């Protein structure tokens, strides 16, 4: 039996129009190495910089070396 990895997309953030924020996902459990895949066109990577023009929820999916996955969201 393989444990699912856990992922934390970070704390919710308020971003003023015209400014950016950094998103940083962290993984735990499961079997490293991990792959992080963000939605909203952000793609692969553990860290992303965003500058949304409206309230946006970002979802990150973590996949471990066993192919097990999990998701988390940040607003």
N, C-alpha and C positions, 0 to 999 in steps of 0.2 A: 504494500500500500504506500502510495506517495502522498506526502502532505502538499496541499495547495500553497503556493507562495502567498504572502500578504503584501499589499502595496498601500502606501500612504501618499496621496497627491498633494499634501500640504494643507495649510490653513486657508480659509476663505479670505479674499482680499478685496478691498474697495480701491478702484483705480479711476482717477479723474480723466476725463476726455483729453486725449493728446498725450497721455503718459503711458508707460509700459510697466509690466510686472514680470517677475521671473517665477516660473513654475518649476518645482523640483520634486520628483518622485523618488521614494526610497522603497526598497524591497527587503523582504525578510522571509524566512522559512523556505520550504521547497528546496530545489537544487540549483545553485548558481552554475553558470552565469545566467543573468536575467535579461530579457528584452522588454523594453518599455515602448508602448505604442499609444500615442495621444490621438484623440479625435479632432474634429474641426480643422482638418488639413495640416495639423502640426507634425504628424508622422512619428518616426522612430527617434528615440533619444530619452535620456533620463531628465535632462534640463531643457526648458524651452522659455523663450521670451515672447510675451504677447502684448498687444495693445488693442483690446476690443473697443468697439464703438457703442456697444449695447451690453446689457447684462448677459454674460455668457457662462455656461457651465462647461468645464473641460473634464473629460473622462480619460483616464489612463488605464491601459490594460497591461499587466505584467504577465510574462510567460517565462517559465523556468526551463531548465535543460531537459526535463521530463515531458515537456509540452503541457504542463498544468498551468492554469491561468486564473487570474482574479482581477477585479477592477476597483477603482476608487474615483471619486469626483471632487473637484474643487470649483468654487464659484468666484 
